[in-house]
């Protein structure tokens, strides 16, 4: 989540604000297909790194225009099996790379690393991810009330419409956006005319825009780490995303 903290407990465990999520009132979405929680990743943070975690310009096969997505379906199904990423989530990450919605070279694995750390690709706490990229029930983060490791951020009337708390801010959706971070970079990733932080297609595209805001391609360790650090100001978070992105790149290459 942009501008929150991550707590690492032990060398292989990640404890996120997202694990303390409270349930939002679920909207009624048509579920034509449900996806299970992905396999556990080895998220041991690397001691150091000098390069971006994946080849950010790695080619992805384009889909035919009638498919309703940018990435090829065969690639999507094969890579989802290899990585354990739910297909709707992987589609969102890959389409964000292909479209260059952020205006810089950004690998799908980086977005997948963030998606895993933030919400297990929208499946945290036994949620399911629908075929259209929405978590059921929707994800609402804990109150940012200054208690424990979280910052104290007051909600606004506009942000309270997102999460229902008139006092404290909450991050929402599978990529855990605050309203103040969402609005400048919001993108319509699936072309449905709505920019919704609970829609992973939109959230991944918005995250790409946010990460590319510096104007630099994220093809080196310095620019990559700086971009991830802007998303969450904790080195442990940067390390965790790097480890997850690297693991996905290795699985996809098998």
N, C-alpha and C positions, 0 to 999 in steps of 0.2 A: 504494500500500500504506500502511495506517496506520502512521505514525511511521518511515518510511524516507526516503532522500534520492534526488534526481533530479539527474543531471548534464546540462547543456545544452552541446553542443559545436557552436559556430557558430550563426548566427541561424536556421537552418532544420532543425537536426538535434537529435534527442532521443536520448540514450543512457540507458537504464534499467538497473537491476539485472536486469530481466526479460530483457534481451538476453544475459545471461550465464547463463541458466537451465540447470540440469542436469536431465536426464530422470529422472523417477520410473518405477518399474516400472508398466507400464500394466495397468490392470484391463481385463477383457474386457467391453466394452460392445457391444451390438448396434447397428451403424451402418446405419440405413435410408437416410440421406442425408448427404452431406458438403458442407461449404461452403468456398469458397475464401477466401484472405486478402483483406480489403477493400482498396479503392483507397488510395493514399498521400494523406494529408491535408497541407495546408499548416498546419504547426504553429508558424509564426512567432509568438512571444509578443507580445501587444499591449503597447504601452508603459504604458498605464494604462487603467482602466475604472471606471465609476461605477455600473454596473448589473449584475445577474445576466445571464449570457450568453443566456438564452432566457426567453420568457414562461413562468414556472413553472406558471401555471394554464391553460396552453393545453389546449383540449379535445381529448380523444382519443376516437374512437368506440368504444363498448363492444361486445363480442362477445356472441353468444348463449350461454346457459349450456352448451349441448352441445359447444361448441368446445374446452373444456379450457383456455382462456386468457381473459384479461380484455379484451384489445384486439381490435378487428375485424381479420379476416384480410385483407380487401382493403386496408385502411390499412397493415397490416404488409407485405404484398408490395410495394405501391407505394413506401412509404418506404424499405424495404430496397434497392430498385432505385436510388432517388435518392441515398441516402447511402452505399451500399456496405457497410452494416453487415449481417453475417449475420443471417438471420431469427431464429434461436434467441436471439441476443444482443439484438436489438431487442425481441423479445417480452418478454424478462426486464426490460429497462429500462422499457418502456411499462407492463407490468403492475405494476411497483413504483410508478410514478406514479399509475396509476388506483386502486390499492388503498390509497394513502396509508399504506403499511405503516410508514413512518417517523413518521407523525403530523404531518407538515408538508407544505407545498407544495414539491415538488421535481420539476423537469422531467426527462423521460427523457433529454434531451440532456446534462444534467450527468452522469448515470450513464454515458452513452455516451462522454463525454469522458474520464472516469476509465477506463472499460474499454479505450479505445483506448490511452491512455498506459501503462496497466499491462501489457497483454498483447495489444494489437491484437484485442480481443474474443475472446481465447482461441485465436488463430491464430498467435501469435508463433513464430518459428523453424520455419515450415512445418507447424505443427500444424493439425489440422482440428477444427472444432466440430461435434459431432453434433447431430442434430435435438432431442435432449433437453438440450442446453446444456452438454455436457461436452467438454473438450479432450482430444484424443488425440495424443500421450500426455499424461498429466496434467502440470500446471505446478508445478514446485518451484523456488523462487527460490534465489539464491546464499546461501551461509552468511553470516550476520551475525556475522563474526568480528573486526570492528574493522580489517580490512585495507583500505586505500584509503578510499573515501568512506563505507563502511558502518559502522553502529554495531556495537558488540560486545554481543550479547545471548545469554546462555546458554540452551540449551534445557532443558526440563523433561522428566521421564519421559512426561508426557501429550503435550507437543508433539512429542517424538521419535516418537511413534506416527504423527504426520502425515507426517513427512518422513524419518525413519530416521536422523537425525544425533543421537547422544547428547550431543554437545558444544555445538553452535551452533544457534541458531534459524534457521529458514527461513520465508519467507512462501510460501503455497500458493494455487493456484487462479487463475482469470482475473482476479479483483479483488485478488489478492495480500494475503491476510489472514494475520496472525500469530494463533496460537491464543489468545493473551491478549486480542487485539482482537476476535476472533470470538465468543468465548463469551458476553460480556455482551449482545451485540446479535443473536445468531444468529436467523435467520428461515427458515421453510419457504415459499419463494416459489412453489413449484409444487404444494403441497398433497399431496406424496407421503408425508408422515409422517417425513421424514428431513431434517435440516439439514446440508448438505454443502458445504464451501467450494469443491469442484471442480464443483459444479452451479451454472451461471451464474444460474439463476432464484433459487436460494437466496442466492448471493453478491450479486446486485444488490439483493435485498430487505434483506439484512443491511447493505449499504453505505448504503442509504436510512435505515435505523434509526440507524446510526452518525452520518451527516451531520445528521440531525434531532435529535440528542441535546440540543442547546442549547434546544430548545423553540421556536425562532424559524422562521418561514417564510423560505425562502432566496430572497427576492424583491428583495433589494438587494445592491449590490456589497459592502457591509460584512459582512453576515451570510453571504452566499454565500462570499466569500473566506475568512472565518474558518472556515467549515465545511470547505472544501477543504484549508485549511492544517492543520486537525486531522487530516486523513487522511494528509498527508505534509508535514512541517515544512520546506518549501522554497518560496520565492517562485517559483522557476523552475517548480516543479510546478504551483502555482496558475495561473500564466500559461499553461502548456501545456494544462491541462484547460480553461481558459477558451477558448483558441483552438480546440481541438478541438470543444468543445460549440457554439461559435458557428458553426463550419464546418458541423456537422451540421444546425443550425437553418436555415442558409441553403440547404443542399441540399434539406432536406425541404420548404421553401417554394416550390421551383421548380415 
